Amino acid sequence: MNSKNLIFERSEAFNIKSIIQVQNIVYLNVESRLKTAKCPNCQRKSGSIHSYYYRKIKDLPSFGKQVCINLLTRKFYCKNNNCEKKIFSQRFNEQFKPYSRMSERLAAILLKTGLLTGGNAGARLCKLHNVSVSASTILRNIHKAPIIKPETPQVLGIDDWAYKKQHRYGTVLVDMEKHKIIELLPDREAATIQKWLQDNPGVKIVSRDRFSNYANGVRNGSPEAIQVADRFHLLQNLSESLKKLLVRHYKTYKGIIKQKDEEKLDGNITVLAPADLPRQITPSYYNRQCQMDEIKSRHANGESIRSIASLMKISREKVTNFLRLQEPPIRLSPNQFSFTKYADLIKKSIIANPRITSSKIIIELKNSGYNGGKTAVYNFIKNCVRIKPNADQEELPRQLWSPNKASLLLSKPASLLNEIENKVVNALCKSVSDIERSCLLSRQFRRMIIKRKGERLNNWVNKALKSGVKEMISFANSLLSDFDAVKCLIRRSLGQPQRSIPGQSKR
């Protein structure tokens, strides 16, 4: 195979004159085989050569080395007397753009790299592949690339995106069939949505957030399009209603859970003495162990205590003590030993009030004559006090008690919850009748959406309106205000795409 066919296609009119390697760079001396060229201004062919010059062009690396093309380029006289250009250079638009310092195939690779990684990261990645390029060049390539207008989708997704959360938002438009973002709009106004839909006709189905501006914009911009409420946002609205309910009754069920938490303690409290604490091997303990081994080794070889102390630069008393001991002593601070006489007082305080704080224990200790520091008390309680829970009592994890997390559990079916989560839900339902009714309604609504039982929607809305729970009544009224879009979501015939819009906007 001819070497030039590996570098250029056979249809390309180039000859490789020579190949030279200088350190880590391979130079290809190339010239064009074309004897004529068209004037870029008047498109008239010319074969009258004016002069020659070399263009230095970067190309893709080869065999781990950088490649540079020295392209011998001709300049021609334009034969058209009426043309403004009297002299022009050869053009190789398919391989090397005018005034460009890199080949088109290298520019295409840098464009993809920049779009995937960005400027600085792309420059570092290119350096690993022996392409010397700066971050500014990669970004400049991105800015020069033409923006391809996407085709108008038949199924359009509309959601918001944040410039800065809770401050400023825009609108993202998603092609729900191709799962690609096609447009970012600067705000969430109905007029903006309306204008985009009027400029891009052909949308048949719109899956959107239940924001009223989006509904009005779609209704005015594309009246023939079918509006579908997004399932993610619908379930999110349900969770927000349950959260408001739990916040309203927070004091009630918090008191029940707090009572259960106190019942977990049965008074079986053990206070360990400092000597009973497990020994931890610290760097200082390891150094004393090595020192003891060396002392015993020297003494076994016949060295006197005086000579050992002189050579190791320690006192004779320390040498004598190490020879008598089996292992180095654990160094305990004086504050730890002072708590022995206060152990019974700490135990009585915890039994009397299992939820007592360390600060209150310190106050009681100081009233009894303790004159030490607070840190010593914290460390003693942490290391020496062991509270055994009663195995017969149900344990409810505190991290699941917040209204935000508990609201998610109320709408899920019991089969999808683990044992602890079911205990949390049962405790909440037993505490307040409103929570019990809302839990039943939310699970029915979730099942209705997943199973696409559209015929049950009217019946469910009526139940929610008669439930007597104001949060569920408010949620049912919001469904009635956007009833057609919600009903289209539940109807099986539409076949709404399963991937949610927020999943696209956070990519």
RODO-2510 file (C-alpha; in nm, 4 decimals, decimal comma):
residues 507
     n   res          X          Y          Z
     1     m     0,0000     0,0000     0,0000
     2     n     0,1277     0,3445    -0,0886
     3     s     0,2083     0,5557     0,2189
     4     k     0,0291     0,8617     0,0813
     5     n    -0,2979     0,6653     0,0673
     6     l    -0,2746     0,6229     0,4458
     7     i    -0,2588     0,9994     0,4938
     8     f    -0,4839     1,1295     0,2162
     9     e    -0,7711     0,9749     0,0238
    10     r    -0,7002     0,8728    -0,3348
    11     s    -0,9400     1,1378    -0,4589
    12     e    -0,7447     1,4122    -0,2806
    13     a    -0,4974     1,5940    -0,5033
    14     f    -0,1842     1,5879    -0,2862
    15     n     0,1655     1,4461    -0,3274
    16     i     0,3931     1,3695    -0,0327
    17     k     0,7414     1,4827    -0,1280
    18     s     0,9265     1,3806     0,1881
    19     i     0,8814     1,2826     0,5548
    20     i     1,1211     1,4201     0,8185
    21     q     1,1240     1,3490     1,1923
    22     v     1,2649     1,6079     1,4316
    23     q     1,2534     1,4860     1,7932
    24     n     0,8852     1,4134     1,8686
    25     i     0,7417     1,5845     1,5567
    26     v     0,6935     1,4326     1,2110
    27     y     0,6971     1,6852     0,9240
    28     l     0,5210     1,5963     0,5998
    29     n     0,6273     1,8041     0,2991
    30     v     0,3188     1,8063     0,0743
    31     e     0,2293     1,9779    -0,2514
    32     s    -0,0868     1,9962    -0,4600
    33     r    -0,1136     1,8100    -0,7905
    34     l    -0,3639     2,0620    -0,9284
    35     k    -0,2106     2,3018    -1,1825
    36     t    -0,5095     2,5347    -1,1907
    37     a    -0,7385     2,6928    -0,9346
    38     k    -1,0586     2,8964    -0,9229
    39     c    -1,0635     3,2533    -0,8069
    40     p    -1,2617     3,2637    -0,4793
    41     n    -1,4175     3,5932    -0,5876
    42     c    -1,5277     3,5425    -0,9496
    43     q    -1,4928     3,1606    -0,9724
    44     r    -1,2869     3,1837    -1,2925
    45     k    -1,0123     2,9249    -1,3441
    46     s    -0,6529     3,0364    -1,3785
    47     g    -0,3245     2,8577    -1,4464
    48     s    -0,0931     3,1625    -1,4367
    49     i     0,1315     3,1092    -1,1346
    50     h     0,2370     3,4149    -0,9411
    51     s     0,4488     3,2542    -0,6658
    52     y     0,4731     2,9794    -0,4020
    53     y     0,4615     2,9752    -0,0224
    54     y     0,4403     2,7150     0,2555
    55     r     0,1474     2,6717     0,4942
    56     k     0,2292     2,5070     0,8282
    57     i    -0,0711     2,2977     0,9399
    58     k    -0,1179     2,0726     1,2460
    59     d    -0,2683     1,7309     1,1813
    60     l    -0,3770     1,4305     1,3861
    61     p    -0,0930     1,2550     1,5766
    62     s     0,0469     0,9306     1,4411
    63     f     0,2233     0,6476     1,6313
    64     g     0,2489     0,8642     1,9419
    65     k     0,4136     1,1576     1,7611
    66     q     0,2861     1,4993     1,6589
    67     v     0,2303     1,5519     1,2869
    68     c     0,2854     1,8816     1,1050
    69     i     0,2122     1,9313     0,7333
    70     n     0,4221     2,1752     0,5313
    71     l     0,1871     2,2432     0,2405
    72     l     0,3423     2,4004    -0,0698
    73     t     0,0699     2,6358    -0,1947
    74     r     0,0569     2,8251    -0,5247
    75     k    -0,0575     3,1798    -0,5858
    76     f    -0,2257     3,2578    -0,9180
    77     y    -0,3095     3,5636    -1,1249
    78     c    -0,6821     3,6154    -1,1816
    79     k    -0,7506     3,6438    -1,5571
    80     n    -1,0709     3,8333    -1,5065
    81     n    -0,9849     4,1999    -1,5554
    82     n    -1,3050     4,3096    -1,3831
    83     c    -1,2362     4,1033    -1,0700
    84     e    -1,1285     4,2875    -0,7549
    85     k    -0,8780     4,0131    -0,6683
    86     k    -0,5710     4,0266    -0,8896
    87     i    -0,3811     3,7537    -0,7019
    88     f    -0,5311     3,4618    -0,5096
    89     s    -0,4096     3,1447    -0,3354
    90     q    -0,5184     2,7849    -0,3883
    91     r    -0,8097     2,6762    -0,1709
    92     f    -0,8424     2,3318    -0,0103
    93     n    -1,1730     2,3796     0,1703
    94     e    -1,2399     2,0104     0,2325
    95     q    -0,9012     1,9427     0,3961
    96     f    -0,7577     2,2781     0,5077
    97     k    -0,9737     2,5879     0,5540
    98     p    -0,8265     2,9259     0,4475
    99     y    -0,6084     3,0883     0,7181
   100     s    -0,6486     2,7801     0,9388
   101     r    -0,3453     2,6375     1,1203
   102     m    -0,4956     2,2904     1,1637
   103     s    -0,6528     2,0295     0,9382
   104     e    -1,0279     1,9807     0,9269
   105     r    -1,0065     1,6296     1,0749
   106     l    -0,8072     1,7619     1,3729
   107     a    -1,0541     2,0503     1,4152
   108     a    -1,3437     1,7999     1,4209
   109     i    -1,1755     1,5965     1,6981
   110     l    -1,1030     1,9103     1,9029
   111     l    -1,4648     2,0218     1,8650
   112     k    -1,5973     1,6916     2,0017
   113     t    -1,3413     1,6973     2,2841
   114     g    -1,4356     2,0535     2,3777
   115     l    -1,8086     1,9821     2,3773
   116     l    -1,7603     1,6787     2,6017
   117     t    -1,4989     1,8084     2,8473
   118     g    -1,4645     2,1871     2,8123
   119     g    -1,1581     2,4041     2,7569
   120     n    -0,9060     2,3302     3,0339
   121     a    -0,9940     1,9620     3,0698
   122     g    -0,9920     1,9210     2,6907
   123     a    -0,6452     2,0762     2,6638
   124     r    -0,5094     1,8354     2,9269
   125     l    -0,6716     1,5400     2,7508
   126     c    -0,5261     1,6445     2,4136
   127     k    -0,1813     1,6695     2,5703
   128     l    -0,2036     1,3011     2,6648
   129     h    -0,2642     1,2222     2,2950
   130     n     0,0311     1,4351     2,1753
   131     v    -0,1831     1,7197     2,0446
   132     s    -0,0400     2,0523     2,1539
   133     v    -0,3367     2,2877     2,1879
   134     s    -0,4520     2,5482     2,4382
   135     a    -0,7859     2,5758     2,6151
   136     s    -0,8567     2,9008     2,4292
   137     t    -0,8169     2,7270     2,0936
   138     i    -1,0658     2,4571     2,1931
   139     l    -1,3203     2,7158     2,3068
   140     r    -1,2653     2,9180     1,9894
   141     n    -1,3391     2,6038     1,7872
   142     i    -1,6666     2,5607     1,9756
   143     h    -1,7714     2,9231     1,9121
   144     k    -1,6947     2,8930     1,5407
   145     a    -1,8988     2,5741     1,4994
   146     p    -2,2369     2,6339     1,3325
   147     i    -2,5459     2,5819     1,5463
   148     i    -2,7644     2,3154     1,3894
   149     k    -3,1321     2,3892     1,4440
   150     p    -3,3011     2,0695     1,5686
   151     e    -3,6139     1,9325     1,4118
   152     t    -3,9427     2,0176     1,5782
   153     p    -4,0348     1,7178     1,7967
   154     q    -4,3768     1,5579     1,7929
   155     v    -4,3609     1,4909     2,1702
   156     l    -4,2279     1,7957     2,3561
   157     g    -4,1344     1,8133     2,7257
   158     i    -4,1438     2,1463     2,9129
   159     d    -3,9848     2,2081     3,2525
   160     d    -3,7945     2,4812     3,4361
   161     w    -3,4209     2,5041     3,5021
   162     a    -3,2364     2,7264     3,7490
   163     y    -2,9845     2,9989     3,6798
   164     k    -2,9676     3,0155     4,0591
   165     k    -3,2053     2,8082     4,2718
   166     q    -3,4873     3,0010     4,4425
   167     h    -3,3837     3,3180     4,2589
   168     r    -3,4051     3,2978     3,8795
   169     y    -3,5402     3,0271     3,6484
   170     g    -3,5648     2,9595     3,2767
   171     t    -3,7466     2,6968     3,0662
   172     v    -3,5970     2,3832     2,9113
   173     l    -3,7546     2,2133     2,6092
   174     v    -3,6870     1,8418     2,5601
   175     d    -3,7485     1,6067     2,2691
   176     m    -3,9113     1,3231     2,4645
   177     e    -3,8663     1,0698     2,1819
   178     k    -3,4918     1,1294     2,1346
   179     h    -3,4326     1,2235     2,5010
   180     k    -3,2392     1,5368     2,4020
   181     i    -3,2573     1,9005     2,5106
   182     i    -3,3426     2,1130     2,2078
   183     e    -3,3818     2,4643     2,3514
   184     l    -3,3240     2,6740     2,6653
   185     l    -3,5595     2,9677     2,7065
   186     p    -3,4611     3,2665     2,9255
   187     d    -3,7729     3,2770     3,1455
   188     r    -4,0961     3,0949     3,2413
   189     e    -4,3443     3,3378     3,0858
   190     a    -4,6416     3,2134     2,8838
   191     a    -4,5607     3,4539     2,5983
   192     t    -4,2143     3,2971     2,5562
   193     i    -4,3596     2,9461     2,5273
   194     q    -4,6310     3,0707     2,2923
   195     k    -4,3798     3,2394     2,0583
   196     w    -4,1556     2,9313     2,0403
   197     l    -4,4478     2,7029     1,9555
   198     q    -4,5703     2,9434     1,6879
   199     d    -4,2209     2,9584     1,5342
   200     n    -4,1879     2,5777     1,5463
   201     p    -4,5209     2,4228     1,4421
   202     g    -4,5744     2,0474     1,4376
   203     v    -4,5847     1,9567     1,8096
   204     k    -4,8567     1,6988     1,8761
   205     i    -4,8118     1,6128     2,2468
   206     v    -4,6752     1,8363     2,5243
   207     s    -4,5657     1,6792     2,8533
   208     r    -4,5270     1,9650     3,0993
   209     d    -4,5035     2,0820     3,4547
   210     r    -4,8385     2,1877     3,6010
   211     f    -4,7296     2,5536     3,6154
   212     s    -5,0164     2,7710     3,4873
   213     n    -4,7888     2,9797     3,2603
   214     y    -4,6839     2,6651     3,0726
   215     a    -5,0474     2,5570     3,0295
   216     n    -5,1501     2,8991     2,8973
   217     g    -4,8466     2,9250     2,6680
   218     v    -4,9154     2,5849     2,5106
   219     r    -5,2888     2,6582     2,4809
   220     n    -5,2254     2,9852     2,2953
   221     g    -4,9203     2,8787     2,0942
   222     s    -5,0352     2,5353     1,9800
   223     p    -5,4100     2,4834     2,0463
   224     e    -5,4177     2,1514     1,8583
   225     a    -5,1448     1,9942     2,0782
   226     i    -5,2537     1,7505     2,3508
   227     q    -5,1310     1,8599     2,6947
   228     v    -5,0163     1,5881     2,9361
   229     a    -4,9227     1,6462     3,2997
   230     d    -4,5766     1,5137     3,3820
   231     r    -4,5945     1,2136     3,6173
   232     f    -4,2883     1,3166     3,8185
   233     h    -4,4291     1,6587     3,9029
   234     l    -4,7728     1,5182     3,9777
   235     l    -4,6329     1,2774     4,2389
   236     q    -4,4099     1,5555     4,3687
   237     n    -4,7166     1,7760     4,4235
   238     l    -4,8798     1,4890     4,6148
   239     s    -4,5710     1,4548     4,8383
   240     e    -4,5744     1,8299     4,9058
   241     s    -4,9374     1,8070     5,0175
   242     l    -4,8513     1,5206     5,2542
   243     k    -4,5545     1,7188     5,3852
   244     k    -4,7832     2,0135     5,4697
   245     l    -5,0135     1,7726     5,6517
   246     l    -4,7275     1,6318     5,8596
   247     v    -4,5999     1,9806     5,9399
   248     r    -4,9479     2,0756     6,0631
   249     h    -4,9557     1,7712     6,2954
   250     y    -4,5841     1,7707     6,3689
   251     k    -4,6205     1,8443     6,7407
   252     t    -4,8662     1,5544     6,7853
   253     y    -4,6694     1,2750     6,6243
   254     k    -4,3381     1,4132     6,7491
   255     g    -4,4623     1,3659     7,1047
   256     i    -4,5611     1,0035     7,0330
   257     i    -4,2251     0,9221     6,8758
   258     k    -4,0425     1,0950     7,1611
   259     q    -4,2351     0,8788     7,4101
   260     k    -4,1374     0,5634     7,2193
   261     d    -3,7765     0,6778     7,2190
   262     e    -3,7760     0,7131     7,5980
   263     e    -3,9366     0,3703     7,6404
   264     k    -3,6360     0,2128     7,4684
   265     l    -3,4248     0,2711     7,7846
   266     d    -3,4926     0,0218     8,0641
   267     g    -3,2426     0,1601     8,3127
   268     n    -2,9767    -0,0986     8,2312
   269     i    -2,6837     0,1448     8,2373
   270     t    -2,3223     0,0407     8,2905
   271     v    -2,0465     0,2837     8,3885
   272     l    -1,6994     0,1436     8,3194
   273     a    -1,3937     0,2287     8,5254
   274     p    -1,1035     0,3802     8,3297
   275     a    -0,8969     0,0656     8,3863
   276     d    -1,1672    -0,1427     8,2143
   277     l    -1,1475     0,0567     7,8910
   278     p    -1,0036    -0,1329     7,5911
   279     r    -0,6428    -0,0430     7,5255
   280     q    -0,5652     0,1293     7,2003
   281     i    -0,2249     0,0961     7,0334
   282     t    -0,1057     0,4522     6,9763
   283     p     0,2254     0,5637     6,8184
   284     s     0,3587     0,6633     7,1607
   285     y     0,2677     0,3220     7,3052
   286     y     0,4456     0,1510     7,0153
   287     n     0,7597     0,3617     7,0750
   288     r     0,7621     0,2654     7,4462
   289     q     0,7219    -0,1009     7,3492
   290     c     1,0289    -0,0806     7,1213
   291     q     1,2235     0,0978     7,3955
   292     m     1,1313    -0,1722     7,6490
   293     d     1,2375    -0,4510     7,4094
   294     e     1,5772    -0,2844     7,3551
   295     i     1,6340    -0,2394     7,7307
   296     k     1,5539    -0,6037     7,8029
   297     s     1,7727    -0,7199     7,5151
   298     r     2,0722    -0,5175     7,6358
   299     h     2,0239    -0,6340     7,9952
   300     a     2,0046    -0,9992     7,8808
   301     n     2,3418    -0,9525     7,7020
   302     g     2,5076    -0,8503     8,0301
   303     e     2,4968    -0,4710     8,0138
   304     s     2,4486    -0,2886     8,3454
   305     i     2,1572    -0,0609     8,4229
   306     r     2,3939     0,2405     8,4419
   307     s     2,5412     0,1755     8,0931
   308     i     2,1951     0,1152     7,9384
   309     a     2,0674     0,4448     8,0827
   310     s     2,3764     0,6298     7,9570
   311     l     2,3625     0,4870     7,6028
   312     m     1,9837     0,5334     7,5601
   313     k     1,9869     0,8731     7,7391
   314     i     1,7147     0,7859     7,9909
   315     s     1,7084     0,7684     8,3702
   316     r     1,8167     0,4580     8,5623
   317     e     1,4787     0,4554     8,7379
   318     k     1,3030     0,4228     8,4004
   319     v     1,5334     0,1343     8,3016
   320     t     1,4570    -0,0413     8,6318
   321     n     1,0798     0,0048     8,5868
   322     f     1,0858    -0,1314     8,2275
   323     l     1,2826    -0,4378     8,3375
   324     r     1,0174    -0,5114     8,6017
   325     l     0,7117    -0,4698     8,3739
   326     q     0,5748    -0,7169     8,1175
   327     e     0,4370    -0,4423     7,8888
   328     p     0,4508    -0,0625     7,8790
   329     p     0,1931     0,1129     8,0997
   330     i    -0,1074     0,2898     7,9461
   331     r    -0,0841     0,6626     8,0089
   332     l    -0,4132     0,7926     8,1516
   333     s    -0,4803     1,1570     8,2300
   334     p    -0,5497     1,2480     8,5946
   335     n    -0,9002     1,3719     8,4972
   336     q    -1,0070     1,0199     8,3971
   337     f    -0,9353     0,8794     8,7412
   338     s    -1,1240     1,1590     8,9157
   339     f    -1,4571     1,0346     8,7690
   340     t    -1,4579     0,7082     8,9695
   341     k    -1,6270     0,8740     9,2674
   342     y    -1,8789     1,0466     9,0359
   343     a    -1,9836     0,7275     8,8479
   344     d    -2,2906     0,6633     9,0679
   345     l    -2,4051     1,0242     9,0306
   346     i    -2,3815     1,0065     8,6484
   347     k    -2,5719     0,6747     8,6474
   348     k    -2,8532     0,8125     8,8650
   349     s    -2,8859     1,1244     8,6459
   350     i    -2,9227     0,9189     8,3269
   351     i    -3,1749     0,6774     8,4837
   352     a    -3,3830     0,9671     8,6137
   353     n    -3,3794     1,1450     8,2780
   354     p    -3,2640     0,9279     7,9833
   355     r    -3,2566     1,2331     7,7527
   356     i    -3,0406     1,4466     7,9831
   357     t    -2,7658     1,6415     7,8066
   358     s    -2,3974     1,6413     7,8972
   359     s    -2,4207     2,0108     7,9889
   360     k    -2,6766     1,9383     8,2633
   361     i    -2,4643     1,6491     8,3933
   362     i    -2,1667     1,8875     8,4212
   363     i    -2,3779     2,1324     8,6259
   364     e    -2,4778     1,8506     8,8651
   365     l    -2,1149     1,7343     8,8950
   366     k    -1,9930     2,0843     8,9769
   367     n    -2,2604     2,1156     9,2440
   368     s    -2,1155     1,7942     9,3925
   369     g    -1,7601     1,9302     9,4006
   370     y    -1,6208     1,8515     9,0548
   371     n    -1,3709     2,1165     8,9438
   372     g    -1,2478     1,9667     8,6143
   373     g    -1,3073     2,0679     8,2535
   374     k    -1,6041     2,0035     8,0218
   375     t    -1,4058     1,8038     7,7628
   376     a    -1,3058     1,5482     8,0260
   377     v    -1,6757     1,4921     8,1113
   378     y    -1,7728     1,4539     7,7417
   379     n    -1,4955     1,1979     7,6856
   380     f    -1,5851     1,0030     8,0021
   381     i    -1,9548     0,9775     7,9059
   382     k    -1,8623     0,8807     7,5494
   383     n    -1,6114     0,6077     7,6497
   384     c    -1,7421     0,4759     7,9823
   385     v    -2,1241     0,4990     7,9792
   386     r    -2,3026     0,2094     7,8058
   387     i    -2,6853     0,2280     7,7703
   388     k    -2,8476    -0,0997     7,6692
   389     p    -3,1796    -0,0615     7,4789
   390     n    -3,4790    -0,2756     7,5614
   391     a    -3,5092    -0,5371     7,2853
   392     d    -3,8887    -0,5576     7,3297
   393     q    -3,9466    -0,1958     7,2275
   394     e    -3,9876    -0,0864     6,8657
   395     e    -3,7046     0,1344     6,7390
   396     l    -3,7943     0,4235     6,5079
   397     p    -3,4875     0,5822     6,3444
   398     r    -3,4785     0,9597     6,4047
   399     q    -3,3626     1,0352     6,0505
   400     l    -3,7001     0,9141     5,9161
   401     w    -3,9141     1,1368     6,1364
   402     s    -3,8850     1,4612     5,9399
   403     p    -4,1998     1,5592     5,7450
   404     n    -4,0033     1,5750     5,4199
   405     k    -3,8923     1,2102     5,4358
   406     a    -4,2010     1,0711     5,6049
   407     s    -4,4219     1,2171     5,3293
   408     l    -4,2468     0,9954     5,0738
   409     l    -4,3236     0,6864     5,2808
   410     l    -4,6951     0,7620     5,3094
   411     s    -4,7574     0,7416     4,9342
   412     k    -4,5584     0,4218     4,8742
   413     p    -4,7321     0,0831     4,9058
   414     a    -4,6437    -0,1190     5,2150
   415     s    -4,4829    -0,3907     5,0001
   416     l    -4,2139    -0,1456     4,8837
   417     l    -4,1189    -0,0402     5,2385
   418     n    -3,8846    -0,2247     5,4683
   419     e    -3,9744    -0,3271     5,8226
   420     i    -3,8515    -0,0072     5,9881
   421     e    -4,0274     0,2182     5,7347
   422     n    -4,3543     0,0324     5,7861
   423     k    -4,3213     0,0890     6,1615
   424     v    -4,2787     0,4600     6,0998
   425     v    -4,5883     0,4754     5,8770
   426     n    -4,7991     0,2725     6,1251
   427     a    -4,6933     0,4982     6,4121
   428     l    -4,7923     0,8096     6,2169
   429     c    -5,1273     0,6657     6,1044
   430     k    -5,2193     0,5590     6,4591
   431     s    -5,1366     0,9015     6,5989
   432     v    -5,3586     1,1163     6,3700
   433     s    -5,6702     1,0104     6,1760
   434     d    -5,6028     1,2735     5,9060
   435     i    -5,2657     1,1116     5,8327
   436     e    -5,4293     0,7677     5,8104
   437     r    -5,6919     0,8873     5,5595
   438     s    -5,4293     1,0768     5,3564
   439     c    -5,2006     0,7729     5,3464
   440     l    -5,4819     0,5594     5,2045
   441     l    -5,5774     0,8233     4,9445
   442     s    -5,2176     0,8863     4,8346
   443     r    -5,1495     0,5158     4,7853
   444     q    -5,4662     0,4815     4,5784
   445     f    -5,3651     0,7803     4,3651
   446     r    -5,0142     0,6475     4,3078
   447     r    -5,1507     0,3038     4,2095
   448     m    -5,4015     0,4683     3,9745
   449     i    -5,1266     0,6581     3,7892
   450     i    -4,8849     0,3654     3,7615
   451     k    -5,1544     0,1205     3,6512
   452     r    -5,3116     0,3888     3,4230
   453     k    -5,6653     0,3444     3,5551
   454     g    -5,8133     0,6659     3,4143
   455     e    -6,1711     0,5658     3,4847
   456     r    -6,1023     0,5887     3,8608
   457     l    -5,9869     0,9529     3,8591
   458     n    -6,3331     1,1113     3,9080
   459     n    -6,4123     0,8765     4,1950
   460     w    -6,0751     0,9487     4,3631
   461     v    -6,1199     1,3265     4,3364
   462     n    -6,4634     1,2990     4,4986
   463     k    -6,3190     1,0909     4,7848
   464     a    -6,0418     1,3452     4,8402
   465     l    -6,2884     1,6370     4,8448
   466     k    -6,5005     1,4550     5,1084
   467     s    -6,2052     1,3359     5,3191
   468     g    -6,2070     1,6381     5,5483
   469     v    -5,8267     1,6791     5,5182
   470     k    -5,7641     2,0298     5,3881
   471     e    -5,4297     1,9401     5,2260
   472     m    -5,5883     1,6596     5,0231
   473     i    -5,8840     1,8845     4,9360
   474     s    -5,6412     2,1475     4,8071
   475     f    -5,4556     1,8844     4,6000
   476     a    -5,7847     1,7564     4,4519
   477     n    -5,8874     2,1123     4,3570
   478     s    -5,5526     2,1616     4,1811
   479     l    -5,6230     1,8458     3,9793
   480     l    -5,9625     1,9835     3,8787
   481     s    -5,7995     2,3048     3,7524
   482     d    -5,5798     2,0971     3,5183
   483     f    -5,8109     1,7987     3,4849
   484     d    -5,7697     1,7290     3,1115
   485     a    -5,3879     1,7145     3,1317
   486     v    -5,4002     1,4813     3,4339
   487     k    -5,6541     1,2562     3,2639
   488     c    -5,4370     1,2409     2,9493
   489     l    -5,1465     1,1265     3,1662
   490     i    -5,3457     0,8343     3,3077
   491     r    -5,4926     0,7264     2,9725
   492     r    -5,2902     0,4372     2,8344
   493     s    -5,3430     0,5260     2,4663
   494     l    -5,1062     0,8226     2,4687
   495     g    -4,8030     0,6149     2,5520
   496     q    -4,6120     0,8921     2,7312
   497     p    -4,2327     0,8379     2,7395
   498     q    -4,1074     0,6925     3,0664
   499     r    -3,8007     0,9187     3,1111
   500     s    -3,8935     1,2287     3,3117
   501     i    -3,8131     1,5850     3,2050
   502     p    -3,6197     1,6754     3,5263
   503     g    -3,3837     1,3869     3,4493
   504     q    -3,2961     1,5631     3,1232
   505     s    -3,2583     1,9136     3,2674
   506     k    -3,0034     1,7938     3,5290
   507     r    -2,7778     1,6130     3,2839
***
